[in-house]
Amino acid sequence: MKKTILALALLAGLTSFDFDAKAQTTTETFGSGGNTFSLDFQTIGNAGNAADTTGYGAVNYTYSIGTYDISQNQLNAATANGLQGVAGGAWIGDQPAANVSWFQAAAFVNFLDTNSGYSPAYNLTYSNSSYSMSLWTPTDAGYNSNNLYRNSLAKYVLPSENEWYKSAYYSWQTTSYNLYPTGNTLPTAVASGTDPNTADYNGVASQPASVYQAGGLSPYGTMGQGGNVFQWEESAYSGANTDPNTDRGIRGGFWHSNAGDLQSSSRNSDNPGDANGAVGFRVASVSAVPEPSTYALCILAGVIVLVAYKRRRAF
């Protein structure tokens, strides 16, 4: 009887603990030989959170998003592994991979998927040194009628507007939204660094910082979602992913932006075929992560098996 009570108490403690509240960092490796490269991701939990007053940020599943923007070094490594037609080149080294169109950013994401054994996220065609895109159709494996851009069998994707917004502005500590990715108070403008509540904006620098030195972290542990460079979102600016050539959303501001571009209310857009040295991107991962109840049930099952085993031995 005492052991049964202990098991129930353990279950109560487990279900009251929010396993996915605080972000966790994972690292994924891509490429081969001397051209391997790694991407860090932050787990974005708190599935089922409400939207902000802006109408954005609600996500009903756990996912991950890049801790940093994709760097030019990482883009170069992907091209060395066979990625075609995506050069970037506005900046160098660990600076952001900017001057990349939405289609080219999507091609980088497709490379991550196919290099890892998954279906490509986006239905791209490369011809005459440029990319075009078609919508997924009902006859395609991985077709999702709720999002005609994204293949449901892909693991790596460009973040949707809600996915990007939540990782930037939602605070898992307070279960509310911040005005800036680094908090509710105006971040200090810096040319480079990682101090809390800082960002590379307001023209204090003449070019973007390293993606690893792009200011303070968001509550989920992401860097550079405010300032440094704008970032492409998967979502059409109109909100309906039904036209492959319509403008896409970009958010976050860049190194010359004023504070308004960093705020949660700021939305911007660009043509998916355009490339700009002030616009980069980061990658999201939508692989399934067990919900807290799953962990609890697994551990409870183990406890029950152990109790039953000991009771049988007692007889």
N, C-alpha and C positions, 0 to 999 in steps of 0.2 A: 504493500500500500504506500509506504513512504517513497519507494522508487517511482511509483506512478505519479505521485504528487510532484516529485522532483522533475520528472519529464514534462509535466504540464507547466510547471514554473519556468523551465528552460524555454519551452515554446513561447510562453507569454513574453519573456525577455527578448527572444529573437524577433518576434513579430513587432515589438515596439521599437526596435532599433532600425534606423534607416540605413540599410547597407549601401545604397547607391547615392546617398546625399552628397558626400564629399567626393570631388573628382579624383580619379586615379589616372596615373600616366602609364600608357603602354607604348611600346616601340615596335614598329614594323619595318622589315628590311626588304628591299627590292633590288632588282638587277642581278648581275653576276660578275664573277672575276674581279678585276680591278675597278669596276664601275658600279659596285654596290653602293647603295645609299639608304639611309634610315629616316623615317618620319615618326615624330612623337605625337601621340593623340591624348586628349583629355576626355575621360568619360563624362557624359552629360546625363545625369540621372534625374531624379524627381519627376518621373514620367507622369503625365496627366496634369501638369501645372496649368493654371489659368493664363490667358493672354494678358498682356499689359493693356493700359488704357489706350495705347496706339492701335490695338487690335492685333499685334504680332507677339510671337514668343511662345504660344501654346504648342507643346509637342507631347504626344501621348505614348511615347516609347523612349527607351534608353538608346543613346547613340554615342558616338565619339566624334570629336573634331580636332583638327590639327592644332597643336600647341602654338605653332608658328605659321606664318605664311610660307609658301614654297619659295626656296631660295634659287638664285641663278645656278649655284653649284649643283643643286638637286635636279634642276631642269637639264643641265648639261649632262649629268650622269644618265638620265633617262634617254636623251638623244643618242648617247654612246651605246645604249642598249637597244636601239632600233626605233625609237620614237621619231616619226617624220614630221617635218613642217612646223616645228615649235621651237623657235630659237630664242625668243625674248630678247635679251641683250641690251636693254636700257641701262642695266647696272651689272655689277660683277660680284663674284665670290658669294658671300653670305648675305648680300643685299637681296631684296625681293626679286623674284622672277616677274618683272613687269614688261610692259609693251607686248602683252599676250592677249589675243582676242578671247572671247568666251569660248568659241569653237576650239581654239588651241588649248585652253585650260581644260576643256572637256576631253580632248585627245590625251592629255597628260593623265587624267583620271582613268580613261579607258586603258592606258598602258599599265597603270597600277593593278587594275582588275585582271587583265589578261596575263600579266606577269605572275599573278598570284593564283591563277587557275579559276577565276570567276568570269562570268559574262560581262561584256562591256556595259557600262552604264548608259551610254548615249549612242544613238544610231547615226554614226558619222560616216561620211564618205570622203576620202582624200583623192583629189584629182586635180591635175594641172597646178600642183604646188599649193593647193588651198583646200580647206575643209568646208563641207556643207553638212546639214543635218536633216534627217527625216524623223517624223514621229513614230513611236512604236505602234504596231497595229495588233488587233486581236489574234492574228495568226502567229505572232512572234512569241516565242517562249519568254516568260518574264513580263509580258504585257500587263500594265496596271492602268485600269480605266480612270483612276483618280489622278494620275500623273503620267501624261503621254511622253514626257521627256525622259524619265528615269526608269530603267529596267529593274524590276524587282529582284532579279537574280544577281545583281551587282553588289559588291561589298563597298567599294570606294566610289564616292560621288562628290559633286560640288554641293555645298550646303544649301538647302532651301532657305528662303528668307526667314521662316520661323526657326529653323535649326541655327542659323547664323545669329539671329537676334537673341535667342535664349542663351546661347553660350557667351554672348557679349554682355548682356544686361541683367540677366536673372541672378539673384543672390540666393543660393541654397541655404545660407545661414538664416536669412530673414524671410524666405519664401516671398520676396517682393522684388521689384525691378529697380535698378539704378539708372540714373540719368546718363552716366558715362560708363564705358566698359571697366574703368578702374574705380568706380564708386559714384557717390552722389555729389561730391564736391569737385570743383573745377580742377583738372589735373595740371600739374606744373609742366610747362613746355620745356623739353630737353632735346638736344641734338642726338643723344644716345644714352643708354643706361637701362637699369632694371629696378630703380627705386620705386617703392609703392606710390601709386597715384601720380605717375608721370607718363607723358606721351610725347612722341615726336610730331609736333604740329606748330602752328603759328609762325612758321618761317624762321625758326631759330637755326635751322640747318638748310643747306642748299641742295641736299639730296637725301634719300632715305637711309636710315641706319641699317645695320645688320638685323636680320629677322630675330636674332637672339639678344639684341640690345635695343628693342623697340619700345621700351617703357615698362610700366608696372603691369601686374597681372590682373585679370578679371577674377571674380570669385571662383570660377571653375578652373582657373590656372592657365588661361590662354593669354598670349601676348600680342600686342599690335592690332587689336581689333578697333582701336581708336588711334588715328594718325598713321604715320609712316607711308602706307599706300592704301588706296581704296581696294576693296576686294569684290570680285565677282560673286554673285549668288546664282544658284541654279534657276531660281524662280523668274518667270516673266514679270516685268514691272507692273503689268496689268493685273497680275495675280492668277491668270489662267494659262496653264502650260499647254496651249492648243495651237500655237503658231511657232514653228521652229525659227523664224526670222524676226520675231518681234523683239523689242528692247528688253534687256535683262536688268535686274536690280543690281546696284553696287552700293556698298555701305562702308562707313568707317572713317572717311576723310583721308588726307595725305599730309605730307610734311609742311605744306604751305596753308593748310586749311585753318579756318578759325574754329573756335570751340563749337559753334553750331553744327558743323559737319560731324563731330564726334558724338553728338547727342542721339538718344534713342528715337527722337522724332524725325531725324533727318533721313530722307530717302533720295537716292539719285539713280540714274539709269544711263545705259549706253547701248548702242547697236552691237549685237553679238559678233559681228565681223570686224569691229573696230579694235585697234590696239593703242594703248596709251601708256606712257612711261610712269604715270601716277596710279595705274591700276594693276594690281596683282591678284592673287587668289590663295585660298587654303583649301584643304581637302577634308571631307567628312567620311566617317565610316559608319555604316548602318548594320553591321553584324549584330546578331541577337545577343543580349546579355541577360542572364537569368534575373527575374524580379526578386525582391526580398522574400516574398512568400515562398518562392521556389527553394531558396536556401533554407528557410525555416522548416519546410516540409521534409527536405532531405535529411536535415539533422535530426528532426523528430523521429523520422523513420528509423534512423540508426539507433536512437535512444530506445525506442520500443523494441527493436530486435534484441538489443543488449539486455533489456529487462526480462523479456520473454526467455532468453537463453539462460539467464541466471536462475529464473524461477524453475525451469525444467531441471536444471542441475540440482536444485534444492530438494527435489523429489527423488 
